[in-house]
Amino acid sequence: MAGLKPILLVEDNPNDIELTLAALEAGQLANEIVICRDGAEALDFVYRRGPYEGRTVQDPAVILLDLKLPKVDGLEVLAKVKGDPQTRTIPVVMLTSSREETDVVRSYDLGVNAFVVKPVGFNEFFKAIQELGVFWAVLNEPPPHRGGWPSNA
């Protein structure tokens, strides 16, 4: 649908991807869901590099980011996105099974907007994802995009 920002799901677990997509669909969100299976691919999407070079300049409505990822982990992705003036306003939700206090503290130190521990039960996971999708893609009012887009970050 024109004008709607995509939701970027950065997850390497196929079961969690499937459940997340089902929950977002059940929430009747019309946003495109872009799936990246590792942190390097997520950064390519955000910065329009590699296979994403031709995509529109529009930032994601939200990045749903797993902590433990191949190639580049979630904390590194978070640090890059939140440390860059061009991308720091993109909402990032750490969506992980980690309950480690150090992961929570480090995520907030790096600027995460929310830290959500994946519920173990199917129904709880489904409901949590639906609520996250609706809040960040529909209810949240992001700041307007400022300035130009970096050509290669």
ZIQUILIN-V102606 format. One record per residue. N is the residue number from 0. RES is the residue in three letters. SS is DSSP state (H for helix, E for strand, - for the rest). PHI is phi as a letter, one per 40 degrees, with the letter a starting at -180 (none if undefined). OMEGA is omega in radians with two decimals (NA if undefined). Layout:
n=N res=RES ss=SS phi=PHI omega=OMEGA
n=N res=RES ss=SS phi=PHI omega=OMEGA
This chain:
n=0 res=MET ss=- phi=none omega=-3.07
n=1 res=ALA ss=- phi=c omega=3.07
n=2 res=GLY ss=- phi=g omega=3.12
n=3 res=LEU ss=- phi=c omega=3.11
n=4 res=LYS ss=- phi=c omega=3.11
n=5 res=PRO ss=- phi=c omega=2.97
n=6 res=ILE ss=E phi=b omega=3.13
n=7 res=LEU ss=E phi=c omega=3.10
n=8 res=LEU ss=E phi=b omega=-3.14
n=9 res=VAL ss=E phi=b omega=-3.00
n=10 res=GLU ss=- phi=a omega=3.13
n=11 res=ASP ss=- phi=b omega=-3.13
n=12 res=ASN ss=- phi=c omega=-3.10
n=13 res=PRO ss=H phi=d omega=3.12
n=14 res=ASN ss=H phi=c omega=3.11
n=15 res=ASP ss=H phi=c omega=3.07
n=16 res=ILE ss=H phi=c omega=-3.12
n=17 res=GLU ss=H phi=c omega=3.13
n=18 res=LEU ss=H phi=c omega=-3.14
n=19 res=THR ss=H phi=c omega=3.11
n=20 res=LEU ss=H phi=c omega=3.13
n=21 res=ALA ss=H phi=c omega=-3.13
n=22 res=ALA ss=H phi=c omega=3.12
n=23 res=LEU ss=H phi=c omega=3.09
n=24 res=GLU ss=H phi=c omega=3.13
n=25 res=ALA ss=H phi=c omega=3.08
n=26 res=GLY ss=- phi=c omega=3.08
n=27 res=GLN ss=- phi=f omega=3.07
n=28 res=LEU ss=- phi=c omega=3.14
n=29 res=ALA ss=- phi=c omega=-3.13
n=30 res=ASN ss=- phi=c omega=2.99
n=31 res=GLU ss=- phi=c omega=3.07
n=32 res=ILE ss=E phi=b omega=3.10
n=33 res=VAL ss=E phi=b omega=-3.12
n=34 res=ILE ss=E phi=b omega=2.99
n=35 res=CYS ss=E phi=b omega=-3.03
n=36 res=ARG ss=- phi=c omega=3.03
n=37 res=ASP ss=- phi=a omega=-3.07
n=38 res=GLY ss=H phi=c omega=3.12
n=39 res=ALA ss=H phi=c omega=3.11
n=40 res=GLU ss=H phi=c omega=3.12
n=41 res=ALA ss=H phi=c omega=3.10
n=42 res=LEU ss=H phi=c omega=3.06
n=43 res=ASP ss=H phi=c omega=3.12
n=44 res=PHE ss=H phi=c omega=-3.08
n=45 res=VAL ss=H phi=d omega=-3.07
n=46 res=TYR ss=- phi=c omega=3.07
n=47 res=ARG ss=- phi=f omega=3.12
n=48 res=ARG ss=- phi=b omega=3.05
n=49 res=GLY ss=H phi=f omega=-3.09
n=50 res=PRO ss=H phi=c omega=-3.12
n=51 res=TYR ss=H phi=b omega=-3.06
n=52 res=GLU ss=- phi=d omega=-3.09
n=53 res=GLY ss=- phi=c omega=-3.09
n=54 res=ARG ss=- phi=c omega=-3.14
n=55 res=THR ss=- phi=c omega=-3.07
n=56 res=VAL ss=- phi=c omega=-3.06
n=57 res=GLN ss=- phi=d omega=3.09
n=58 res=ASP ss=- phi=c omega=3.04
n=59 res=PRO ss=- phi=c omega=3.03
n=60 res=ALA ss=- phi=c omega=3.13
n=61 res=VAL ss=E phi=a omega=2.99
n=62 res=ILE ss=E phi=b omega=3.03
n=63 res=LEU ss=E phi=c omega=-2.88
n=64 res=LEU ss=E phi=b omega=3.03
n=65 res=ASP ss=- phi=c omega=-3.12
n=66 res=LEU ss=- phi=c omega=-3.08
n=67 res=LYS ss=- phi=c omega=-3.09
n=68 res=LEU ss=- phi=b omega=3.02
n=69 res=PRO ss=- phi=c omega=3.09
n=70 res=LYS ss=- phi=g omega=3.11
n=71 res=VAL ss=- phi=b omega=-3.07
n=72 res=ASP ss=- phi=c omega=-3.05
n=73 res=GLY ss=H phi=d omega=3.12
n=74 res=LEU ss=H phi=c omega=3.09
n=75 res=GLU ss=H phi=c omega=3.08
n=76 res=VAL ss=H phi=c omega=3.13
n=77 res=LEU ss=H phi=d omega=-3.13
n=78 res=ALA ss=H phi=c omega=-3.13
n=79 res=LYS ss=H phi=c omega=-3.10
n=80 res=VAL ss=H phi=c omega=-3.08
n=81 res=LYS ss=H phi=c omega=3.11
n=82 res=GLY ss=H phi=c omega=-3.10
n=83 res=ASP ss=- phi=b omega=-3.13
n=84 res=PRO ss=- phi=d omega=-3.11
n=85 res=GLN ss=- phi=c omega=-3.04
n=86 res=THR ss=- phi=b omega=-3.01
n=87 res=ARG ss=- phi=c omega=-3.14
n=88 res=THR ss=- phi=c omega=3.08
n=89 res=ILE ss=- phi=c omega=3.10
n=90 res=PRO ss=- phi=c omega=3.09
n=91 res=VAL ss=E phi=b omega=3.08
n=92 res=VAL ss=E phi=b omega=3.06
n=93 res=MET ss=E phi=c omega=-3.10
n=94 res=LEU ss=E phi=b omega=-2.94
n=95 res=THR ss=E phi=a omega=3.06
n=96 res=SER ss=- phi=c omega=-3.12
n=97 res=SER ss=- phi=c omega=3.03
n=98 res=ARG ss=- phi=b omega=-3.12
n=99 res=GLU ss=- phi=c omega=-3.13
n=100 res=GLU ss=H phi=d omega=3.14
n=101 res=THR ss=H phi=c omega=3.10
n=102 res=ASP ss=H phi=c omega=3.13
n=103 res=VAL ss=H phi=c omega=-3.11
n=104 res=VAL ss=H phi=c omega=-3.12
n=105 res=ARG ss=H phi=c omega=3.12
n=106 res=SER ss=H phi=d omega=3.13
n=107 res=TYR ss=H phi=c omega=3.07
n=108 res=ASP ss=H phi=c omega=-3.13
n=109 res=LEU ss=- phi=c omega=3.04
n=110 res=GLY ss=- phi=h omega=3.12
n=111 res=VAL ss=- phi=d omega=3.12
n=112 res=ASN ss=- phi=c omega=3.10
n=113 res=ALA ss=E phi=a omega=3.10
n=114 res=PHE ss=E phi=b omega=-3.07
n=115 res=VAL ss=E phi=b omega=3.07
n=116 res=VAL ss=E phi=c omega=-3.12
n=117 res=LYS ss=- phi=c omega=3.06
n=118 res=PRO ss=- phi=c omega=-3.10
n=119 res=VAL ss=- phi=c omega=-3.10
n=120 res=GLY ss=- phi=c omega=-3.13
n=121 res=PHE ss=H phi=d omega=-3.08
n=122 res=ASN ss=H phi=c omega=3.14
n=123 res=GLU ss=H phi=c omega=3.12
n=124 res=PHE ss=H phi=c omega=-3.12
n=125 res=PHE ss=H phi=d omega=-3.11
n=126 res=LYS ss=H phi=c omega=3.14
n=127 res=ALA ss=H phi=c omega=-3.13
n=128 res=ILE ss=H phi=c omega=3.10
n=129 res=GLN ss=H phi=d omega=-3.10
n=130 res=GLU ss=H phi=c omega=3.09
n=131 res=LEU ss=H phi=c omega=-3.12
n=132 res=GLY ss=H phi=d omega=-3.13
n=133 res=VAL ss=H phi=c omega=-3.11
n=134 res=PHE ss=H phi=c omega=-3.01
n=135 res=TRP ss=H phi=c omega=-3.08
n=136 res=ALA ss=H phi=c omega=-3.06
n=137 res=VAL ss=H phi=b omega=-3.00
n=138 res=LEU ss=H phi=c omega=-3.09
n=139 res=ASN ss=- phi=c omega=3.09
n=140 res=GLU ss=- phi=b omega=-3.10
n=141 res=PRO ss=- phi=c omega=3.04
n=142 res=PRO ss=- phi=c omega=3.11
n=143 res=PRO ss=- phi=c omega=3.10
n=144 res=HIS ss=- phi=c omega=-3.14
n=145 res=ARG ss=- phi=b omega=2.99
n=146 res=GLY ss=- phi=g omega=3.13
n=147 res=GLY ss=- phi=c omega=-3.12
n=148 res=TRP ss=- phi=b omega=3.13
n=149 res=PRO ss=- phi=c omega=-3.12
n=150 res=SER ss=- phi=c omega=3.14
n=151 res=ASN ss=- phi=a omega=-3.12
n=152 res=ALA ss=- phi=b omega=NA
